[in-house]
Amino acid sequence: MFENLSERLERSFKILKGEGKITEINVAETLKDVRRALLDADVNYKVAKNFTDTVKTKALGMNVLTAVKPGQLMVKIVHDELAKLMGGEATELHLSGKPSIILMSGLQGSGKTTFSGKLANMLKTKQHKNPMLVACDVYRPAAIEQLKVVGAQVGVPVYAEDENKNVNEIALHAIQEAKAKGHDVVIVDTAGRLAVDESMMREIASLKDAIHPDETLFVVDSMTGQDAVNTAKEFNDRLDFDGVVLTKLDGDTRGGAALSIRTVVTKPIKFIGTGEKMEAIDVFHPERMADRILGMGDVVSLVERAQEQFDEEEAKRLQKKIQKNKFDFDDFLKQIEQIKKMGNLKELASMIPGVGKAIKDVDIDDNAFNGIEAIIRSMTPQERTHPEVLNQSRKMRIAKGSGTSIQEVNRLVKQFDQTRKMMKMVTGNQAMSMMARMKDMKGAMPRMPKL
């Protein structure tokens, strides 16, 4: 995510490395390079120029503490201004209706239908809502069927009328159905449309007037850069939406849309899509995104994802097994499943400060655990719970059953044995206090100092 921009900004800051103080000359040279980096990232020219002008004014007007080097000061200022550029702080959904109504809008192919499912899943699992999806794309072939498939994936019902082509009627009927069946959120998926398609824009404007949504979200593919920003402006002029959803951000190496859209459209980015899985949706946090752009990682988001999979009772049970040296392959398999639920492996690793740069050119496949899982699932229940019974003949059978080699099975068993010994060494009060710290980490994470 934003790898190209991160690399270019890092090179820009090296201009100040070794400088004893900030001067108008070295600041101008650094910011000239920063502006080029932003323009190469497809950031709106006016936004890029205003950004560097603001950073220059703040850098030259700041009394530098002796403990802060000029390069560090510039990173701090750029970080704060990047966060401000993207909105400053996260913006929540305002859901006050009974039921609350969310209207999705955007171009065809932007990912509205998939995102509708992701949003429904998030509201259901994290906020304990009872959502309903509504199929109001009556033009695209198989659009209704796609939404039904998405709804089935996340366990959320879909309201659809195959014969009715009037989207206002479909949506109003769905709202009545939601009230009757106790659904507290209605997510209306609509057809993709171009801002220049007058009849289609009139249709969605009419739909908005008919259902009075609590939230109107504009979904856009972040990888289209300035095109995304321009389209968002055109839609906002007609629809006056409440927030932006950036999809496919995991594949965006530049970042132009994320950095420009808030300034140009004056509407907040509320969510980002970070992968294909239904769990791959995040609330947009400008400050955390600034951290990631500048190579500082995003530990808070990493901890939040871990907490979503964290089961305190399961952790206590696991700790007792570790203390008795009873941690087995079944437990190991559960840990792998929890990690996989947290999201894309490379993205998770990049959230750790310093790791993102190190793995920039490393391909971390989401299927990296497949071989390990196949080996464990080829074991008998006794072999999983009592790894010590794994002799050579059993390992050969497991290798054959899992489609792997005897060397791979031996390697896994050896690594598992070493892991079990290490885990036993760090159990007791140390492990419990570590878990307690992790649980409280979200609220206690250190932030960048105020200068």
Backbone torsions as a table, in degrees:
resi	resn	phi	psi	omega
1	MET	NA	117.8	177.3
2	PHE	61.2	26.9	-175.3
3	GLU	-58.4	-43.9	-177.4
4	ASN	-62.9	-44.5	180.0
5	LEU	-64.2	-43.9	-179.5
6	SER	-58.9	-43.6	-179.1
7	GLU	-65.5	-42.7	-179.6
8	ARG	-65.8	-40.8	179.7
9	LEU	-66.1	-38.7	178.4
10	GLU	-60.8	-41.0	178.1
11	ARG	-65.5	-36.1	-179.9
12	SER	-63.0	-42.2	-177.0
13	PHE	-69.3	-20.9	-179.8
14	LYS	-66.8	-19.0	178.1
15	ILE	-61.3	-33.7	-178.6
16	LEU	-87.9	-7.1	-177.5
17	LYS	-65.1	129.1	179.7
18	GLY	89.4	-11.3	177.8
19	GLU	-72.4	141.2	-179.1
20	GLY	-79.7	-29.0	179.9
21	LYS	-154.1	165.6	178.6
22	ILE	-84.4	129.2	176.4
23	THR	-127.7	165.7	179.5
24	GLU	-62.3	-32.6	-178.4
25	ILE	-70.1	-51.2	-176.7
26	ASN	-72.8	-28.1	175.1
27	VAL	-67.3	-44.3	-179.7
28	ALA	-60.7	-40.6	-179.5
29	GLU	-66.3	-43.5	179.8
30	THR	-63.5	-47.1	-175.4
31	LEU	-73.1	-24.7	173.0
32	LYS	-62.6	-40.7	178.3
33	ASP	-70.9	-37.9	176.9
34	VAL	-62.2	-43.5	179.8
35	ARG	-62.1	-41.3	176.5
36	ARG	-61.3	-40.8	-180.0
37	ALA	-62.2	-41.8	179.9
38	LEU	-67.3	-41.5	179.7
39	LEU	-66.7	-38.3	176.3
40	ASP	-65.8	-26.1	177.6
41	ALA	-82.5	5.8	178.0
42	ASP	71.1	31.3	174.0
43	VAL	-80.2	140.7	177.6
44	ASN	-51.2	133.3	-174.4
45	TYR	-57.3	-46.9	-178.7
46	LYS	-62.3	-39.9	178.3
47	VAL	-63.5	-45.4	-179.3
48	ALA	-62.1	-42.5	-179.1
49	LYS	-67.5	-46.2	178.6
50	ASN	-61.6	-37.5	-179.9
51	PHE	-62.2	-51.9	-177.7
52	THR	-68.1	-32.4	176.2
53	ASP	-63.9	-42.3	179.3
54	THR	-64.6	-45.2	179.7
55	VAL	-61.6	-41.7	179.8
56	LYS	-61.5	-46.8	-179.8
57	THR	-59.5	-44.0	-178.8
58	LYS	-69.5	-39.4	-178.7
59	ALA	-65.1	-43.8	-178.3
60	LEU	-74.0	-24.6	-177.5
61	GLY	-93.8	7.2	-174.6
62	MET	-104.6	135.2	174.0
63	ASN	-79.8	114.5	-174.8
64	VAL	-81.0	125.7	175.2
65	LEU	-67.8	147.4	-177.2
66	THR	-63.2	-26.6	-178.6
67	ALA	-79.6	-11.7	-176.6
68	VAL	-106.6	121.0	178.2
69	LYS	-77.4	153.2	-179.1
70	PRO	-54.1	-40.9	178.8
71	GLY	-62.6	-41.1	179.2
72	GLN	-66.5	-39.7	178.9
73	LEU	-62.3	-43.9	-179.2
74	MET	-63.4	-41.5	177.5
75	VAL	-60.7	-42.6	179.7
76	LYS	-62.0	-46.3	-179.0
77	ILE	-65.0	-45.7	179.6
78	VAL	-62.0	-40.4	178.2
79	HIS	-58.2	-50.5	-177.8
80	ASP	-63.7	-39.2	-179.5
81	GLU	-72.0	-33.8	175.2
82	LEU	-63.1	-44.6	179.0
83	ALA	-61.0	-43.6	179.6
84	LYS	-65.0	-39.5	179.9
85	LEU	-59.9	-36.0	-177.6
86	MET	-90.9	6.4	173.9
87	GLY	122.8	-12.6	175.8
88	GLY	86.6	-54.8	-178.9
89	GLU	-148.3	162.4	-178.7
90	ALA	-64.8	145.6	179.2
91	THR	-117.6	122.5	-176.9
92	GLU	-84.2	162.8	171.2
93	LEU	-71.1	144.3	176.0
94	HIS	-107.2	98.2	-176.5
95	LEU	-114.0	97.4	-176.6
96	SER	-118.0	-11.9	-177.4
97	GLY	-75.1	166.4	177.9
98	LYS	-130.9	89.4	-0.4
99	PRO	-79.5	161.2	172.5
100	SER	-76.4	142.8	-175.5
101	ILE	-120.7	129.6	177.1
102	ILE	-117.8	121.7	179.9
103	LEU	-103.3	125.0	179.9
104	MET	-96.3	137.7	178.4
105	SER	-138.8	163.3	177.9
106	GLY	150.2	-179.3	179.4
107	LEU	-76.4	159.7	173.4
108	GLN	-67.3	135.7	179.7
109	GLY	87.0	2.4	-179.5
110	SER	-79.2	-15.1	178.2
111	GLY	102.5	23.5	-178.3
112	LYS	-60.3	-47.6	-175.0
113	THR	-64.0	-47.4	179.0
114	THR	-63.0	-43.1	179.8
115	PHE	-64.6	-36.5	177.9
116	SER	-56.8	-42.2	177.6
117	GLY	-65.8	-41.5	179.3
118	LYS	-63.2	-42.3	180.0
119	LEU	-65.4	-42.7	177.4
120	ALA	-59.9	-42.2	-179.8
121	ASN	-64.5	-42.0	179.4
122	MET	-64.5	-44.6	179.2
123	LEU	-63.8	-35.4	-178.8
124	LYS	-72.5	-46.9	-172.9
125	THR	-85.5	-33.6	-175.2
126	LYS	-99.6	-30.4	-178.4
127	GLN	-112.6	3.3	176.2
128	HIS	55.4	37.7	175.0
129	LYS	-85.0	169.5	178.2
130	ASN	-121.7	78.0	-171.9
131	PRO	-81.1	161.4	172.0
132	MET	-132.0	137.5	175.8
133	LEU	-96.0	143.4	-178.8
134	VAL	-124.4	125.8	-178.2
135	ALA	-88.8	100.1	178.4
136	CYS	-114.9	17.9	170.3
137	ASP	-95.5	96.4	-175.3
138	VAL	-100.3	11.1	-175.9
139	TYR	-110.0	-46.3	-175.0
140	ARG	-73.2	130.0	178.5
141	PRO	-58.4	133.6	177.5
142	ALA	69.2	9.4	-179.8
143	ALA	-63.4	-42.2	179.8
144	ILE	-64.7	-42.0	179.7
145	GLU	-64.9	-37.9	178.0
146	GLN	-61.8	-42.7	179.6
147	LEU	-65.7	-36.3	177.5
148	LYS	-64.2	-38.7	177.4
149	VAL	-64.8	-44.7	178.6
150	VAL	-62.0	-44.4	178.9
151	GLY	-60.4	-41.2	178.8
152	ALA	-64.3	-36.0	179.7
153	GLN	-61.7	-38.0	-176.1
154	VAL	-103.0	1.6	178.2
155	GLY	70.5	36.9	-179.7
156	VAL	-120.7	130.6	-178.8
157	PRO	-68.1	150.7	-179.8
158	VAL	-119.5	127.9	175.4
159	TYR	-95.7	127.3	-179.8
160	ALA	-147.2	149.7	174.3
161	GLU	-127.6	104.7	-172.9
162	ASP	-63.9	-32.2	-174.8
163	GLU	-91.9	-30.1	-174.9
164	ASN	-75.5	128.0	179.5
165	LYS	-105.2	-0.2	-180.0
166	ASN	-91.5	106.8	-173.4
167	VAL	-67.1	-31.5	177.4
168	ASN	-61.7	-45.4	179.2
169	GLU	-64.3	-43.5	-179.9
170	ILE	-59.4	-47.3	-178.2
171	ALA	-64.4	-42.6	-180.0
172	LEU	-66.5	-38.7	176.0
173	HIS	-63.8	-39.0	180.0
174	ALA	-63.9	-40.4	179.7
175	ILE	-63.9	-40.4	176.3
176	GLN	-62.6	-41.8	178.2
177	GLU	-62.6	-40.8	179.9
178	ALA	-63.4	-42.3	178.0
179	LYS	-62.8	-42.8	-178.0
180	ALA	-65.9	-33.4	-175.0
181	LYS	-103.6	7.8	173.0
182	GLY	79.3	22.4	176.1
183	HIS	-82.2	131.5	-175.8
184	ASP	-98.1	-7.7	176.1
185	VAL	-136.8	133.3	176.6
186	VAL	-118.7	121.3	179.8
187	ILE	-108.5	114.6	-174.6
188	VAL	-97.9	109.4	177.0
189	ASP	-86.2	128.1	-176.5
190	THR	-117.6	170.9	179.4
191	ALA	-72.5	147.8	172.6
192	GLY	-69.5	146.8	-176.6
193	ARG	-152.6	154.5	174.6
194	LEU	-92.8	146.2	179.5
195	ALA	-64.5	-23.5	-179.9
196	VAL	-84.7	-6.5	178.4
197	ASP	-85.9	94.0	-171.5
198	GLU	-58.3	-45.1	-176.9
199	SER	-65.4	-39.2	179.6
200	MET	-70.1	-36.6	177.4
201	MET	-68.6	-36.7	175.9
202	ARG	-63.9	-37.3	-178.9
203	GLU	-62.0	-48.2	-176.9
204	ILE	-72.3	-31.6	175.3
205	ALA	-65.1	-39.9	177.5
206	SER	-66.0	-39.7	178.5
207	LEU	-63.1	-42.5	178.5
208	LYS	-61.5	-42.8	178.7
209	ASP	-64.5	-32.7	-176.6
210	ALA	-74.9	-38.0	-172.5
211	ILE	-105.0	-10.2	178.2
212	HIS	48.3	66.1	-176.5
213	PRO	-67.5	148.8	173.6
214	ASP	-69.8	-35.7	-179.0
215	GLU	-137.4	132.4	170.0
216	THR	-115.3	118.1	-176.2
217	LEU	-109.6	138.5	176.7
218	PHE	-104.3	118.3	-177.1
219	VAL	-99.0	128.8	-176.7
220	VAL	-142.6	145.0	177.6
221	ASP	-75.4	114.2	-175.2
222	SER	-64.2	-25.5	-176.1
223	MET	-72.9	-8.6	176.9
224	THR	-83.7	-0.4	171.3
225	GLY	57.5	-125.1	-176.9
226	GLN	-64.3	-27.5	174.8
227	ASP	-60.6	-38.4	178.3
228	ALA	-63.1	-42.2	-179.3
229	VAL	-65.8	-45.5	-179.1
230	ASN	-63.8	-41.2	178.2
231	THR	-64.8	-42.1	179.2
232	ALA	-59.7	-41.1	179.7
233	LYS	-63.6	-43.8	-179.8
234	GLU	-63.0	-43.1	179.0
235	PHE	-66.1	-40.6	-178.3
236	ASN	-65.9	-36.1	177.6
237	ASP	-61.0	-32.6	-178.5
238	ARG	-92.5	-34.7	-168.3
239	LEU	-110.4	-21.4	-176.8
240	ASP	50.2	60.8	-178.3
241	PHE	-74.3	170.7	-174.2
242	ASP	-97.2	-23.5	-177.4
243	GLY	-168.2	165.6	-176.7
244	VAL	-110.7	144.4	172.4
245	VAL	-118.1	121.5	177.0
246	LEU	-99.0	113.6	177.9
247	THR	-94.2	163.7	176.3
248	LYS	58.6	31.5	-178.9
249	LEU	-69.3	-23.6	179.2
250	ASP	-64.6	-24.0	-179.9
251	GLY	-100.3	3.5	-176.4
252	ASP	-90.3	107.0	-179.3
253	THR	-88.0	-9.6	-174.6
254	ARG	-101.2	-60.5	176.7
255	GLY	100.5	9.8	-176.3
256	GLY	-58.5	-42.6	-178.4
257	ALA	-66.4	-46.6	-177.7
258	ALA	-61.9	-35.0	-176.7
259	LEU	-85.3	-21.7	-175.3
260	SER	-101.6	-32.4	-164.2
261	ILE	-63.9	-36.0	-178.5
262	ARG	-64.5	-41.0	-178.7
263	THR	-71.7	-44.4	-175.1
264	VAL	-71.9	-41.2	-174.2
265	VAL	-95.9	-20.0	-176.8
266	THR	58.6	30.4	174.0
267	LYS	-125.8	143.5	-174.5
268	PRO	-73.9	150.2	167.5
269	ILE	-81.0	121.2	-175.7
270	LYS	-100.3	-35.7	-178.5
271	PHE	-140.2	157.5	172.8
272	ILE	-130.9	144.8	173.7
273	GLY	-98.2	130.9	-172.7
274	THR	-124.0	23.5	179.3
275	GLY	162.0	-177.8	-175.7
276	GLU	-86.9	-24.4	-177.0
277	LYS	-66.9	154.0	-179.4
278	MET	-66.1	-18.8	177.7
279	GLU	-87.1	-6.3	-173.6
280	ALA	-82.3	67.5	178.0
281	ILE	-143.1	134.5	179.6
282	ASP	-131.5	146.6	167.5
283	VAL	-67.2	139.5	-177.6
284	PHE	-83.1	119.0	177.6
285	HIS	-112.5	104.5	-176.7
286	PRO	-54.8	-42.1	-177.1
287	GLU	-66.7	-39.4	178.9
288	ARG	-68.5	-35.9	178.6
289	MET	-67.3	-36.7	175.6
290	ALA	-62.2	-40.4	175.6
291	ASP	-55.7	-46.6	-175.8
292	ARG	-69.2	-39.4	179.1
293	ILE	-61.4	-36.2	-177.9
294	LEU	-92.8	13.9	173.9
295	GLY	75.0	21.3	-178.7
296	MET	-94.3	2.1	-179.0
297	GLY	76.3	-170.1	179.7
298	ASP	-154.3	70.8	-174.1
299	VAL	-65.7	-35.1	-178.3
300	VAL	-60.6	-46.9	179.1
301	SER	-65.2	-36.9	178.2
302	LEU	-62.0	-44.5	179.2
303	VAL	-65.6	-39.9	178.6
304	GLU	-60.7	-42.4	178.6
305	ARG	-64.9	-39.3	178.4
306	ALA	-64.2	-39.6	-179.5
307	GLN	-64.1	-32.6	179.1
308	GLU	-63.1	-29.9	179.6
309	GLN	-96.9	-3.8	-173.7
310	PHE	-79.8	122.4	176.9
311	ASP	-116.5	112.1	-174.1
312	GLU	-61.2	-42.3	-179.8
313	GLU	-65.9	-41.2	178.0
314	GLU	-63.7	-37.7	179.5
315	ALA	-64.9	-40.4	178.5
316	LYS	-65.3	-41.1	178.9
317	ARG	-63.1	-41.5	-179.0
318	LEU	-66.4	-38.6	-179.7
319	GLN	-63.1	-40.1	178.6
320	LYS	-63.2	-40.2	179.0
321	LYS	-65.8	-37.9	179.7
322	ILE	-66.7	-42.2	179.8
323	GLN	-61.3	-34.0	179.7
324	LYS	-90.9	8.2	-177.4
325	ASN	57.3	38.3	-178.8
326	LYS	-109.3	6.7	176.6
327	PHE	-59.4	124.4	-173.0
328	ASP	-125.0	-176.8	-177.1
329	PHE	-67.6	-26.6	175.3
330	ASP	-64.6	-42.4	177.5
331	ASP	-65.2	-40.3	179.2
332	PHE	-61.3	-41.5	179.5
333	LEU	-63.7	-39.3	178.1
334	LYS	-63.2	-39.5	-179.8
335	GLN	-65.1	-39.5	177.9
336	ILE	-62.5	-43.6	-179.5
337	GLU	-62.5	-37.5	178.4
338	GLN	-67.0	-40.8	178.5
339	ILE	-63.2	-43.0	-179.1
340	LYS	-62.7	-34.0	179.2
341	LYS	-68.6	-20.6	-177.8
342	MET	-73.2	-18.2	176.6
343	GLY	130.0	-168.2	-179.6
344	ASN	-58.8	130.3	-173.4
345	LEU	-63.9	-41.4	-179.7
346	LYS	-67.5	-37.4	178.8
347	GLU	-65.9	-41.4	178.1
348	LEU	-60.9	-45.3	-179.3
349	ALA	-63.4	-36.8	-178.1
350	SER	-70.1	-14.5	177.4
351	MET	-75.2	-14.1	178.7
352	ILE	-84.0	124.3	-176.6
353	PRO	-52.6	130.4	177.3
354	GLY	89.5	-19.9	-175.7
355	VAL	-80.7	-35.8	-176.7
356	GLY	-52.3	-45.8	-179.7
357	LYS	-66.8	-39.5	-176.4
358	ALA	-65.5	-31.3	-176.0
359	ILE	-106.1	14.9	-175.7
360	LYS	-53.2	-42.9	-176.5
361	ASP	-102.0	11.4	-179.9
362	VAL	-96.7	130.8	179.2
363	ASP	-90.8	110.9	177.8
364	ILE	-105.8	106.4	-175.7
365	ASP	-77.0	137.5	176.3
366	ASP	-64.2	-15.4	178.9
367	ASN	-93.7	16.0	-175.5
368	ALA	-60.1	-27.6	-178.3
369	PHE	-88.4	-5.7	-172.9
370	ASN	-58.0	-43.4	-179.5
371	GLY	-63.3	-42.5	179.3
372	ILE	-64.2	-45.0	179.9
373	GLU	-62.6	-40.6	179.9
374	ALA	-62.1	-40.7	179.0
375	ILE	-63.6	-47.4	-178.2
376	ILE	-65.1	-40.6	-178.7
377	ARG	-71.7	-15.5	176.8
378	SER	-86.3	-4.3	177.3
379	MET	-82.8	154.8	173.2
380	THR	-77.3	161.2	176.6
381	PRO	-54.0	-38.7	179.5
382	GLN	-65.3	-40.2	-179.0
383	GLU	-67.9	-33.1	178.5
384	ARG	-69.2	-42.1	-176.4
385	THR	-85.8	-18.9	179.3
386	HIS	-131.6	75.2	-176.3
387	PRO	-58.5	-21.2	-177.8
388	GLU	-65.6	-16.2	-179.7
389	VAL	-82.4	-4.0	-175.8
390	LEU	-74.1	93.0	175.4
391	ASN	-92.0	-176.3	-174.5
392	GLN	-62.9	-42.0	-178.3
393	SER	-67.3	-37.6	177.5
394	ARG	-65.5	-42.0	179.9
395	LYS	-63.2	-38.5	179.1
396	MET	-65.3	-39.5	177.2
397	ARG	-64.7	-41.7	180.0
398	ILE	-64.3	-42.3	178.9
399	ALA	-60.7	-43.2	179.8
400	LYS	-65.7	-42.7	-178.3
401	GLY	-69.1	-28.4	-176.9
402	SER	-97.2	-4.6	-178.7
403	GLY	71.9	25.3	178.8
404	THR	-117.2	-177.5	179.8
405	SER	-98.9	161.9	177.6
406	ILE	-62.5	-31.2	178.6
407	GLN	-65.1	-39.8	179.5
408	GLU	-66.8	-39.7	177.9
409	VAL	-65.0	-45.7	178.7
410	ASN	-59.7	-41.2	-179.4
411	ARG	-63.3	-43.7	-180.0
412	LEU	-64.5	-44.1	-179.3
413	VAL	-62.9	-40.3	179.6
414	LYS	-65.5	-46.8	180.0
415	GLN	-63.6	-38.5	178.8
416	PHE	-63.3	-42.5	-179.6
417	ASP	-63.5	-42.4	178.1
418	GLN	-65.1	-40.2	178.6
419	THR	-63.1	-42.9	-178.8
420	ARG	-63.4	-40.7	179.1
421	LYS	-65.4	-42.1	-179.8
422	MET	-64.9	-41.5	-179.2
423	MET	-64.0	-36.5	179.6
424	LYS	-66.0	-34.5	-179.2
425	MET	-66.6	-31.1	-174.4
426	VAL	-104.0	13.1	178.4
427	THR	-79.8	-171.4	-177.8
428	GLY	86.4	-149.1	-175.9
429	ASN	-63.3	-33.5	-179.0
430	GLN	-62.9	-44.6	-179.0
431	ALA	-67.1	-41.7	-178.6
432	MET	-66.3	-40.1	179.3
433	SER	-67.5	-32.6	177.6
434	MET	-64.6	-42.6	178.8
435	MET	-64.7	-40.4	179.6
436	ALA	-63.9	-40.5	179.1
437	ARG	-64.4	-40.3	-179.3
438	MET	-64.0	-38.8	-178.4
439	LYS	-65.5	-34.0	-178.1
440	ASP	-93.9	0.0	-170.7
441	MET	-62.1	-36.6	-175.0
442	LYS	-54.0	-45.5	-175.6
443	GLY	-82.9	-13.0	-174.1
444	ALA	-111.3	6.2	-178.2
445	MET	-63.3	131.1	177.9
446	PRO	-67.1	139.9	177.6
447	ARG	-106.7	170.3	178.6
448	MET	-66.2	139.8	-176.6
449	PRO	-67.3	150.9	174.3
450	LYS	-80.7	133.8	179.4
451	LEU	-108.1	NA	NA
